[in-house]
Amino acid sequence: MKLLQRYKALGISDQIDFDKFYLYSIITHSTAIEGSTVTEVEAQLLFDEGITSSKRTMLEQQMNLDLKVAYDYGREWIKQHAPITVDWLVLLASKVMARTGSEYHSIGGDFSAAKGELRKVNVTAGMGGKSYLAYQKVPARLAAFCEELNQRRKAIDPTDVAAVYDLSFWAHFELVTIHPWADGNGRTCRLLMNLLQWEFDVLPTKVLKEDKAEYIQALIDTRESEDLNVFLNCMARHHCQHLQTDIDQFMKSTDEKVVDKQDLEQKMVDKWSIKPSLADKLVDILEFVADKDLITTEEIVSHFGFNPTTAKRYLRQLTEFGYLEAHGGNKNRTYSMI
């Protein structure tokens, strides 16, 4: 709660296009957990400009496009606060798997993942893992899940943020445990979790690709121990870590180095006995460098019109005075504010 309050107080979510980029990040990481190597930048180009990457397979990019469509649909639908039904979950899954879902032919019958149809085969949780629910029991179990989920949605206090997160994490775990589909279960379960969070206006949870091993292990440990708190605690811990990371990055990005030109000029004149005209030039350089991570001699030459020798002398003086830090050798030297 303290992290969320800090997040809100800083206005991180009020930034222009925050919702869009946050959503793109959720989608990119959700597909990455399933094997996609599409980056967030590549996803943005794909979603906004329709530009595909020659470095990624078409399957990976279609996976991201499908999930984007599913999130866009789900976010609009959840605003209605309508009951969640088996048919609606099938529709949601069909959007997740529209371009990448396969046709299956089994003893239990034919079904299509692209249409979001419930599986008619039995599956296990990886090599040597426990078997999920027998496919014949899936429809009834899924109907019971929807009924309990809707009851919980009606009973919840929307101002109780912790309860909202617990509800969303519970729904994620229950749905993935039922494992209603032959493919796309993880993406659809994470999508449902996020939709419930959006429904009650809390910041959606990301499951980052870096968290994959711990995330999957928490699902396994929860099933084996039959203790839901294992999964709830794992998801809450990751959410807190991601909030803290976002806060740290925001604070770093807004930590601008302000140059008090008059004070610095006087300090240089008094302490280092240089001419006021030179102090003025040096402070101009500091102002130019202040909002940049690194600067080169060539950039100083281009911006101020100094010759290279003069520019190097000024940068060397600022380094000796303790205002700049030099990086690299003579041929590729860069400078940054200290």
KOLGUMI-561860 format. One line per field, with one value per residue (C-alpha): residue number from 1; residue in one letter; y, x, z. Coordinates in pm, whole numbers. Layout:
KOLGUMI-561860
n	(NUM,...)
res	(A,...)
Y	(Y,...)
X	(X,...)
Z	(Z,...)
***
This chain:
KOLGUMI-561860
n	(1,2,3,4,5,6,7,8,9,10,11,12,13,14,15,16,17,18,19,20,21,22,23,24,25,26,27,28,29,30,31,32,33,34,35,36,37,38,39,40,41,42,43,44,45,46,47,48,49,50,51,52,53,54,55,56,57,58,59,60,61,62,63,64,65,66,67,68,69,70,71,72,73,74,75,76,77,78,79,80,81,82,83,84,85,86,87,88,89,90,91,92,93,94,95,96,97,98,99,100,101,102,103,104,105,106,107,108,109,110,111,112,113,114,115,116,117,118,119,120,121,122,123,124,125,126,127,128,129,130,131,132,133,134,135,136,137,138,139,140,141,142,143,144,145,146,147,148,149,150,151,152,153,154,155,156,157,158,159,160,161,162,163,164,165,166,167,168,169,170,171,172,173,174,175,176,177,178,179,180,181,182,183,184,185,186,187,188,189,190,191,192,193,194,195,196,197,198,199,200,201,202,203,204,205,206,207,208,209,210,211,212,213,214,215,216,217,218,219,220,221,222,223,224,225,226,227,228,229,230,231,232,233,234,235,236,237,238,239,240,241,242,243,244,245,246,247,248,249,250,251,252,253,254,255,256,257,258,259,260,261,262,263,264,265,266,267,268,269,270,271,272,273,274,275,276,277,278,279,280,281,282,283,284,285,286,287,288,289,290,291,292,293,294,295,296,297,298,299,300,301,302,303,304,305,306,307,308,309,310,311,312,313,314,315,316,317,318,319,320,321,322,323,324,325,326,327,328,329,330,331,332,333,334,335,336,337,338)
res	(M,K,L,L,Q,R,Y,K,A,L,G,I,S,D,Q,I,D,F,D,K,F,Y,L,Y,S,I,I,T,H,S,T,A,I,E,G,S,T,V,T,E,V,E,A,Q,L,L,F,D,E,G,I,T,S,S,K,R,T,M,L,E,Q,Q,M,N,L,D,L,K,V,A,Y,D,Y,G,R,E,W,I,K,Q,H,A,P,I,T,V,D,W,L,V,L,L,A,S,K,V,M,A,R,T,G,S,E,Y,H,S,I,G,G,D,F,S,A,A,K,G,E,L,R,K,V,N,V,T,A,G,M,G,G,K,S,Y,L,A,Y,Q,K,V,P,A,R,L,A,A,F,C,E,E,L,N,Q,R,R,K,A,I,D,P,T,D,V,A,A,V,Y,D,L,S,F,W,A,H,F,E,L,V,T,I,H,P,W,A,D,G,N,G,R,T,C,R,L,L,M,N,L,L,Q,W,E,F,D,V,L,P,T,K,V,L,K,E,D,K,A,E,Y,I,Q,A,L,I,D,T,R,E,S,E,D,L,N,V,F,L,N,C,M,A,R,H,H,C,Q,H,L,Q,T,D,I,D,Q,F,M,K,S,T,D,E,K,V,V,D,K,Q,D,L,E,Q,K,M,V,D,K,W,S,I,K,P,S,L,A,D,K,L,V,D,I,L,E,F,V,A,D,K,D,L,I,T,T,E,E,I,V,S,H,F,G,F,N,P,T,T,A,K,R,Y,L,R,Q,L,T,E,F,G,Y,L,E,A,H,G,G,N,K,N,R,T,Y,S,M,I)
Y	(0,237,166,226,551,661,558,767,1065,1085,1096,810,683,1036,1060,1088,746,567,333,242,165,-16,-235,-302,-408,-647,-805,-835,-1007,-1235,-1367,-1385,-1630,-1850,-1827,-1503,-1299,-981,-679,-393,-158,-410,-458,-82,-61,-363,-229,138,131,-221,-265,-624,-726,-934,-1066,-1239,-1520,-1442,-1676,-1469,-1146,-1293,-1410,-1050,-914,-1166,-1080,-707,-762,-972,-706,-428,-627,-738,-391,-254,-552,-560,-205,-346,-556,-832,-1192,-1396,-1716,-2022,-1894,-1559,-1730,-1932,-1608,-1450,-1749,-1740,-1386,-1485,-1773,-1637,-1645,-1909,-2168,-2520,-2772,-3087,-3433,-3662,-3963,-3720,-3531,-3248,-2897,-2573,-2366,-2076,-2078,-2099,-2436,-2636,-2917,-3273,-3427,-3473,-3273,-3278,-2999,-3072,-3388,-3594,-3332,-3390,-3430,-3150,-3209,-3478,-3308,-3459,-3265,-2929,-2785,-2842,-2725,-2414,-2335,-2367,-2140,-1872,-1890,-1847,-1572,-1373,-1410,-1283,-991,-888,-922,-746,-400,-214,21,-271,-276,-578,-778,-686,-814,-1132,-1189,-1145,-1374,-1635,-1625,-1663,-1968,-2137,-2095,-2216,-2514,-2612,-2567,-2544,-2517,-2715,-2398,-2037,-2107,-1890,-1587,-1614,-1653,-1355,-1160,-1244,-1143,-804,-749,-801,-549,-298,-363,-242,30,-97,-95,-419,-673,-759,-1103,-1026,-1280,-1247,-1379,-1685,-1952,-1830,-1770,-2123,-2274,-2088,-2241,-2588,-2539,-2408,-2710,-2955,-2789,-2693,-2362,-2066,-1825,-1949,-1808,-1498,-1408,-1468,-1244,-971,-978,-944,-663,-475,-526,-393,-91,-11,-46,189,441,423,469,761,931,881,1022,1336,1396,1683,1850,2222,2457,2787,2984,3296,3106,2870,3150,3331,3010,2944,3301,3292,2937,2871,3231,3217,3506,3578,3534,3181,3098,3201,2963,2675,2719,2726,2386,2255,2373,2191,1869,1878,1698,1442,1110,1140,1405,1398,1660,1658,1756,2050,2159,2133,2311,2599,2639,2590,2432,2078,2184,2453,2218,1953,2213,2332,1975,1891,2196,2105,1753,1887,2124,1826,1908,1643,1284,1149,800,598,665,962,839,764,976,1086,1306,1309,1531,1424)
X	(0,288,444,114,63,415,354,38,188,473,223,393,66,-34,240,139,85,153,-145,-36,324,231,-8,257,496,241,175,542,634,331,418,788,697,553,866,833,1152,977,1107,897,1032,951,603,542,640,424,118,144,300,236,613,729,1078,1299,1470,1156,944,598,454,605,471,127,123,175,-86,-343,-283,-308,-651,-761,-653,-824,-1146,-1130,-1062,-1373,-1588,-1493,-1624,-1975,-1927,-2124,-2113,-1816,-1939,-1785,-1889,-1721,-1397,-1408,-1446,-1159,-934,-1025,-892,-571,-514,-680,-372,-163,-413,-403,-671,-672,-802,-825,-1015,-1232,-1322,-1203,-1153,-982,-754,-800,-1171,-1099,-1273,-1218,-968,-1077,-745,-569,-252,25,228,550,759,691,451,105,-183,-434,-806,-944,-1091,-1437,-1456,-1342,-1682,-1846,-1541,-1516,-1885,-1837,-1533,-1733,-2011,-1772,-1579,-1897,-2004,-1666,-1683,-2022,-1916,-1581,-1523,-1369,-1185,-998,-702,-537,-859,-881,-530,-604,-916,-726,-442,-693,-874,-544,-444,-784,-820,-470,-524,-836,-631,-935,-747,-484,-281,-284,-376,-102,-170,-547,-512,-279,-520,-814,-607,-531,-892,-1014,-756,-873,-1235,-1166,-922,-595,-261,-233,31,310,466,807,1001,1277,1027,933,1115,993,643,609,763,506,225,374,439,87,-70,150,107,-257,-170,-291,-84,229,105,-55,269,479,259,239,616,683,429,604,942,812,654,982,1173,932,961,1343,1354,1113,1314,1635,1483,1360,1680,1794,2123,2053,2340,2334,2526,2607,2726,2940,3102,3196,3325,3551,3684,3751,3877,4067,4165,4032,3895,3521,3491,3635,3415,3113,3211,3274,2938,2769,2925,2799,2446,2466,2591,2352,2056,2266,2406,2729,2885,3171,3422,3265,2926,3085,3260,2937,2718,2951,3165,3491,3784,3866,4176,3984,3694,3930,4099,3768,3652,3986,3959,3605,3727,4018,3782,3567,3252,3288,3405,3598,3536,3740,4063,4170,4009,3665,3656,3319,3223,2938,2831,2953)
Z	(0,77,-264,-442,-253,-346,-708,-719,-536,-786,-1072,-1258,-1403,-1505,-1765,-2130,-2292,-1961,-2009,-2360,-2275,-1954,-2154,-2419,-2146,-1994,-2335,-2430,-2106,-2107,-2453,-2358,-2082,-2360,-2573,-2769,-2810,-2932,-2738,-2601,-2869,-3143,-2997,-3001,-3368,-3444,-3261,-3355,-3700,-3823,-3867,-3830,-3724,-3951,-3637,-3504,-3641,-3772,-3508,-3226,-3371,-3432,-3071,-2960,-3201,-3079,-2717,-2792,-2953,-2655,-2404,-2600,-2614,-2251,-2112,-2279,-2185,-1815,-1772,-1801,-1484,-1659,-1533,-1647,-1813,-1974,-2317,-2250,-2140,-2463,-2658,-2467,-2534,-2903,-2925,-2747,-2992,-3309,-3535,-3363,-3239,-3382,-3479,-3266,-3352,-3052,-2923,-2728,-3045,-3266,-3129,-3225,-3004,-3246,-3158,-2785,-2761,-2444,-2468,-2533,-2435,-2105,-2031,-1774,-1615,-1803,-1816,-1507,-1372,-1230,-1470,-1488,-1451,-1685,-1990,-1929,-1600,-1740,-1847,-1506,-1313,-1530,-1475,-1097,-1118,-1302,-1045,-753,-932,-996,-633,-518,-761,-623,-259,-277,-134,-433,-197,-40,-274,-112,-148,-517,-579,-384,-594,-918,-808,-689,-1023,-1208,-1004,-1019,-1394,-1475,-1244,-1437,-1755,-1983,-2313,-2499,-2550,-2432,-2070,-1921,-2140,-2086,-1708,-1680,-1899,-1672,-1368,-1523,-1633,-1277,-1159,-1420,-1325,-971,-1077,-932,-1112,-1313,-1221,-1462,-1471,-1618,-1821,-1561,-1303,-1510,-1310,-971,-1107,-1246,-934,-720,-927,-878,-505,-452,-622,-430,-91,-152,8,-201,9,-168,-498,-345,-168,-479,-695,-429,-381,-755,-783,-502,-668,-999,-831,-657,-984,-1162,-877,-883,-1261,-1244,-971,-1166,-1485,-1306,-1110,-1329,-1247,-1217,-1288,-1097,-1357,-1153,-845,-1049,-1246,-926,-768,-1066,-1062,-687,-641,-962,-1051,-1405,-1605,-1584,-1961,-1938,-1637,-1843,-2123,-1884,-1715,-2057,-2123,-1787,-1868,-2200,-2038,-1741,-1903,-2091,-1977,-2179,-2402,-2654,-2763,-3109,-2963,-2780,-3101,-3300,-3044,-2943,-3254,-3062,-3241,-3118,-2925,-2733,-2664,-2526,-2304,-2160,-2094,-1932,-1707,-1599,-1522,-1315,-1132,-1035,-1236,-1507,-1509,-1809,-1948,-2198,-2384,-2591,-2912,-2770,-2455,-2319,-2025,-1773,-1487,-1144)
***
